[in-house]
Amino acid sequence: DIIRPPHLYRKITMPRTSMKLLCLTTAALVGQVACSIVADIQEGRVGKKKLEIVLAQYNEDLGWSDKFAPVRTVYCKGQSCPTDSTQLSNVGREGHTFLWHLVHHYDDLADWTVFSQGEEPSEGYFGKGRGGGHLLNGVTFEDYLEPHGDSKFLMSSKVHLPTLAHSLRSTFKVSPDDDEDLLGTTDASHSCPAGGTDAWGPYKAQLWLSDFLSQKCGVETAAISEALRVFWEDTLDMPLPPGNVVHFSQGARFAVSRERLHQRPRSFYESLLSMLESEDDSCFSYIYEWAWYYIAGKPVEAPCKLDVQEATGDLEEIEEAERILSRWTDNVKGGISGGISGGGGGGSYKSPEIEWVGKA
């Protein structure tokens, strides 16, 4: 969770003709394609059958998304919900919202669905409550609206599951003081760094994350790696990604085609949804954010290529993180705790034969 730079979108209410004029006069800033899709939405040429924007709102101001209103679906978990929204129980964060949509609209999904939190998109992320709308430098929300293959995931981070060491994409702001010229610009047509100034940074150990997941999931720190393996292989029904490296989009913003979403049966999404229904801030909410590329359909390959060091496991940064983690977990007393907190059977983690499953 990382401060927001100046907003990319102005909150302006205007007639469609004025919107079209604004789009044309600002084409150099937002791009002709972005203008075209906004105009198509405004003028009814693109409807919800082709494109649907699913927003997970708590109490955020959704004024930034009004220009997409004809194709917007809002799920609200706060106190002041829009009249055209669907109100849901405040459990499971955005993961619960997205899965609720997939389960209840499985048979009438749009050709292309964009999933996003309700906060106004802006560049970077500066920490919980300190702003940032999770966009990569040079990317706009409109970049997600045009179909691109079977999905659009602009990867901003990667995590090495055995150690939870993270690597950030160089075009992802982590401070409002970051120099955009030095950050470089993201090519929105590439899920992964395109090279040059758009590259992966070094891996950094995240000891706080191990402690956080241990407490949140009810699993001893030393068992987190095995728990994640079980989740991947049993719950997601997939082998661990190459090199045990998971690429993901911080903030859980992505777009997926109906065909790809239908690679998974409705029952799969129902099972994942059940694991989020009993807690407002479930352990699985955070794990799902890493896994959306693998949850939304069943891809046959990883989204990004591994570098030589990742492929061979010869990573000094990760090895150092492993040494630090090992020294730290040596001091952890006791065995594996009785279960992952799930409230009413939301999940279980058993030893010595490890099992991590959702509610029946």
N, C-alpha and C positions, 0 to 999 in steps of 0.2 A: 504494500500500500504506500505510493510515492508521490509540487505546488503547481498549480495550474498557470500556464502562461496566458497572455491575453486570449480571450475566446475567439474561436475561428468563425463563429456565426453570430450575427446580430439578431436580437429578438425584435423583429419588425412585423407588424401586421399590415398587409397592403392588398389591394385587389390583384387579381391574376395578371392583368395587363402590366401593372407596375412591377410585379414579380418578374415577369418575362423581360422587361426593360432592364431591371437590376441585373438579371442573369447575363444579359448580353453585354452590359457595360463592365461587368466584373469577370468576363470570360478569361482574361489573362491571369486572374488570381485563382479561380476555382476550376478552370478548364472547360473546354467546349463539351466534353462528354458529360461532366457534372451538370452543366446547364441544360443539356438535352434531356437527361433523365428527370430532372426536377420539372421541366416544362411538360414532359410527357405525363408525369404524375398529376400535375396541376390541371392539365387540360383533358384528363380522362383517357389518354391513349394507353396508359399502363394502370391496371387495376390490381386488386388483391389476388386475382387468380394467377397473375404473372409474378407479382412481387409483393411480399409482405414484410413489414418491419416490426419485429416483436420487441417491445421495450419492457424491461423489468424495473418498475418504479417503486420507490418507497415514498419519499416526500419531495423528490427533486422537481425543479421547474422544467416542464417539458416544452416550453415555448420554442426552444431551438428546433424542435421536430415538427412544428405546426405546418411547415411547407410540405411535409410528407403525410399529412393527416389522411388523405384518401386511401393510403396503403398501410397505415399505422394501426397496430393492435397493442393496447396498453394493459398490462397486468399490474395492479396496484396493491401494495401491502402496507401502506401508510394510513394516516388519519384523514387526509384531505385528498380523496381520489377523484379524478376527472369523471364527469357523468358518463362518458362513453367507454370507461375502463371496466375490466373484469376484476373484482376484488378477490384476493386470495389470502389465506392465513399467512402471517408473517413467520414463515419457517423456511429453512433451506437456502436463503439468499437467492441470487439469480439462477443458480442451477435448478432449484425447484421450479421456478417460473418457466424456464426454457423446456424442461421435461414435461411440465403440466401441459404446455402447448403441444408438444409432440404427441403426447398420449391422447389428448382430447381432440386433436385435429389431424390425427394420423391419416385419415382417409381423404381429407380435403386440404392438404398442404399446398402452398403456392409453388409455382415452378421454382422460385428462388426466394429463400427466407433469410433475412438478416436478423441476427440476434444481438442485442446490446443492452447494457445497463441504461438506466434513465438519466444519468448525469450527462451534461452537455459534453460532447466529444471535444477534446483539446489535446495538445501535445504533452506527452510524458506522464509521469506519476511521481509525486513527491512525498507520499506518506499518507496514512489514514487520516482523513479530516483536513489535509493540507492542500488538496486540490490535484488537478491533473486528470485528464479524461482518456488517457491510455493510447492516444494516437502516436504513431511513429512520426518523426519529423518529415514534413512534406506530404503527409497523407491526409485526406479529408474523409468524412463520413460517406460522402457520395461515391468514393472509390469502391465501397462495398456493394453498391446497388446494381451494378452491371454484372451479369453472370460471367464467370471466369472459370472455365472447366466445370468440375463438379462441386467446387467449393472455393472459398476465399478465406484463408487464414494468413494474416500478416504476422509472422512470428517475431516476438519481441524479446523472448527469453528462452533459455533451455536449462534443464535441471538434470543432474546426474543422480539417478535414483538411489544408488547405494550410499551416497554421502550427503545428498541434498545440496551439494555445491551448485551454484547458479552462475550462468554467464548471460550478460545483457547485450542486446544489439546496440551498436554504437550510435544509431540514429534515434535511440529512445532516451528522452530527457529524464533525468532524475533530480534536477534542480532548476528552479526558474532562472538561475543565473547562467545556465549552460549556453554557450555561444553556438547559435544555430549554424553559422558558417563552418565552425569546426566540427559540429556533429555530422554534417553532410546531409544529403537528401535521400529519402527512401524511394526506390522505384516501386510504385504500388502494384506493378504487374508481377513482382517477384515475392513469393512467400518468404523467402530467405534472403540474407544479405547478398547483394549483387557484386560485391567487391569494392576496392578502393576505400573510400571513407565509410562505406556501408559494410560493416564487418562485425564479427562476434568479439566481445571483450574476453578477458581472461576469467577463468572460473574463480569464484570466491566462496569460501566456506560460510555456511549459514547456521551457526550453532544455535542461535535463538529459535530457528525454525524447527530443529530437532526437538527442542524443549517444548515448543508450542504444540507440535503434532502429538508428542507424547502425552501431554496433558489433555489436549482436545479429543484425542482418539482413544485414550485409556490404554495406551500401549507403551511398554518400557522403551526407552530410547534405543537400546540395543536391538530391539525387534522391529523397528520401523521399516528398515529395508526389506525384510522378509514379508511384512504385512503388505507393502506396496507390490511386491512380486505376486503375492497371492491375489490381491485385488486385480492386477493386470491380467493374470492368466485365468482366474476363475470367474471374476465378475465381468470383465470386458471380453473374456474368451479370446484372448490374443496373446501371442508371445511378447515378451518385453521388447521394446524397440532396440535396434542395433546399438551396441555400446552402452546399453542401459541409459541412453540419453533421450529425454522427452523434450520436444520443442513445443512451445505454447505461446498464446497471445495473452499478455497480462491484461486483466480487465474483462476477459471473456467476451470479446466482440469478434464475430465471424459470420460468414454467410455460406449457405449450403443449398444444393439443388434437392428437389423432391426425390429424384432418382437415387441420390446417394443416401438420403435419410431413410429411404425404404430398403436399403441394404440390411437394415436391422428390423426385426419384427417389432410390432407394438409392445409385445410382452417384455422385450429387452428394456425399453424405455420405462415401462411400468415398474420393473424391478428396481431400476436406478432411482425412480421417483420415490418409491416406498422407503428408500434408505434416507430420505431427507424430510419425511413428513412429520417427524415427532420432535424435532429440535429447531429452534430459530437460527442456530449457528452451528450446524452439524460439522463434524470432522470431514465428512465426504464433500461438503461444499468446496473446500479448498483443494481437495484432490481432483475433483471434477474439472476445476479451472485448468489444471495441467493436462487433462485428458480429453478435452472436447474434440480435438482432431480425430481421436480414436473412438469416441462415443458417437459422434454424428456420422454414422455410416461405418463401413468396415474397410478402411484403406489397406492396400496390399503392400505399401512401402512407406517409409518414413518421409515426412515432408521436406526435410533438408538433408543434404549429404553430410556425412561425418568427415571431419578433417583427419589427416593421417594419424595424429596422436590419439584422437577419440577412437578411431577404428582399431588401433593396436592396443589401446588401453595404456599407452605410454604418456600419461598426463601428469606432469609434475604438480600442477595446481590441485588436481583431484587427489593425487597420492598424499599431498600435504594435508588436505582436508580430511582424508581417511585417518591419518596419523593423529590429528587433533581430535577427531571424533572418537577414535579408539581410546585415547588417553582420558577423554571425558567420560565415556561410557564405562570405563573400568571402575569408576567411582560410584556408579549407579548400583545400589543395593537391591536385592530382591529379584524375583523372577518376573515372568511376563504376567501382567495384571489380568484379571478375570475376563474382561471384555471391553470392546470398543463402546464408548458411551453412545447410546442410540435411543434411550428413552423408550421403554416399552418394546424392547427387542429390535431396535433399529439396526443392530449389527452385532456380530460376535467375533471374537478373536480368541482362539483356543490353543493351548499348548499341552503336549508336545506336537500333536498333529494340528497344524495351523489351519484355521478356517475363518474366512472373512466374508460374510454374506449378509444380504439385506433381509427384511422381513418376508415371511412367506406370504 
